[in-house]
Amino acid sequence: MFFQITKAATPLTGCRRQLILRSLSSSTNNIQIEVDNKTGFATVSMNRPPVNLLNLELINSLTRSMKEMEQNKSRGIILTSTSNSVFSGGLDIKELYRPDVQRLREFWTAFQDMWLAWYGSAVPTAALINGHSPAGGCVLATCCEYRVMLPKFTIGLNEAKFGLVPPPVVRISFKNVLPLRIAELALCQGKLFTSNDALNIGLIDELAKTKEEGYEKCVKFLQTFRKVDPVARSLTKQQFRGKDLDDLRKGKQKDLNDFVEHVTQDDIQMRLGLYLEQLHNRKKK
Ligand SMILES: CCCCC/C=C\C/C=C\C=C\CC(=O)SCCNC(=O)CCNC(=O)[C@H](O)C(C)(C)COP(=O)(O)OP(=O)(O)OC[C@H]1O[C@@H](n2cnc3c(N)ncnc32)[C@H](O)[C@@H]1OP(=O)(O)O
């Protein structure tokens, strides 16, 4: 993939000059990448209005972005969104409802690859959660090594609430962040935590009042690795996450088959249809 590089002031950091890298190969422009001149850290912003739903194209863009930043020896990545109220609304349920099975398989394989890329990234990562972050949004945030969240939003894995069993790839990074008992209860309850509660249980690391403050906190975290050898850092991270990554790599085909079998069941299709309708009608009441 090719990038067009321009210099510009960024809305994130006021007048600090940054390199704006815009993906040219993506016709949808669903990701924006900015590299800070001073720190060398990249900010990856999901940009799929209105609520950054993870469809096949956005998922593929996230995977490609990570691979390219690794190749470019990026020193740190901050994942955020261009929205003022949503980090990511999670999987685009339209991908799951009445699916073309071939595309559904491609979709889930892409999600597995995105998870492998972000959870296993060689580059240090921080999530700047500047809005709601349910389900797939929470998966992305927990793939990162550090989370800073703005107040009065929600985050968590709510699949059980609408009758879905979160697949292993959805659970693992959540389990990596939380004590097992809290993770189990929260998943069984399909619980979404407020920013404050997420801080109290350790699902996020810090709160920030504004996006700018959150950005500075993410930068501060990434700078803690400044004096650490990047290879040693990355191999140490792999030692912690390697088993989870290997389990998915080895079980990818089974995970895919289980997912497709589960999602295409009549009962699950009915639940997905009802949930879509509920989301669509939410504001009319
Ligand atoms: C052993 C084998 C196991 C196999 C397991 C198999 C299956 C499990 C599968 C899946 C796992 C899934 C993980 C997921 O990520 S599922 C997605 C979960 N996401 C949600 O529940 C979020 C729902 N959305 C919201 O709560 C709000 O939209 C949000 C807080 C994000 C934003 O609110 P806001 O008021 O700003 O915006 P809205 O007006 O509500 O939404 C705008 C627009 O988007 C539509 N929409 C919202 N979310 C989704 C979605 N996830 N999918 C599809 N469409 C969505 C919403 O309906 C609006 O559209 P319209 O009505 O204006 O047309």
The ligand as an ORCA input file, in Angstrom:
! r2SCAN-3c Opt
* xyz 0 1
  C     -18.197    -21.396     19.843
  C     -18.538    -20.622     18.640
  C     -18.904    -19.257     19.011
  C     -19.364    -18.521     17.814
  C     -19.885    -17.172     18.240
  C     -20.639    -16.544     17.189
  C     -21.071    -15.341     17.168
  C     -20.674    -14.285     18.055
  C     -20.497    -13.215     17.170
  C     -20.143    -12.054     17.306
  C     -19.412    -11.300     18.229
  C     -19.647    -10.024     18.086
  C     -18.960     -8.924     18.658
  C     -19.612     -7.603     18.243
  O     -18.905     -6.660     18.103
  S     -21.273     -7.529     17.921
  C     -21.669     -5.788     17.854
  C     -22.036     -5.315     19.190
  N     -22.223     -3.893     19.194
  C     -23.188     -3.327     19.874
  O     -23.983     -3.973     20.543
  C     -23.278     -1.828     19.772
  C     -24.627     -1.411     19.353
  N     -24.649      0.016     19.093
  C     -24.801      0.940     20.058
  O     -24.910      0.655     21.241
  C     -24.814      2.366     19.634
  O     -25.041      2.404     18.243
  C     -23.489      3.127     19.930
  C     -23.391      3.359     21.452
  C     -22.262      2.383     19.426
  C     -23.534      4.512     19.220
  O     -24.735      5.191     19.562
  P     -25.200      6.442     18.662
  O     -26.420      6.975     19.307
  O     -24.059      7.363     18.466
  O     -25.499      5.830     17.223
  P     -26.773      5.006     16.737
  O     -27.796      5.936     16.227
  O     -27.188      4.049     17.786
  O     -26.166      4.149     15.540
  C     -25.921      4.714     14.249
  C     -26.379      3.730     13.190
  O     -25.594      2.532     13.293
  C     -26.447      1.392     13.504
  N     -25.701      0.456     14.360
  C     -25.196      0.695     15.579
  N     -24.474     -0.337     16.007
  C     -24.530     -1.290     15.038
  C     -23.964     -2.583     14.882
  N     -23.140     -3.116     15.803
  N     -24.187     -3.244     13.746
  C     -24.975     -2.721     12.768
  N     -25.557     -1.491     12.858
  C     -25.332     -0.785     13.975
  C     -27.699      1.976     14.150
  O     -28.795      1.132     13.967
  C     -27.818      3.272     13.375
  O     -28.279      2.993     12.073
  P     -29.698      3.553     11.554
  O     -30.693      2.987     12.488
  O     -29.569      5.041     11.660
  O     -29.821      3.042     10.170
*
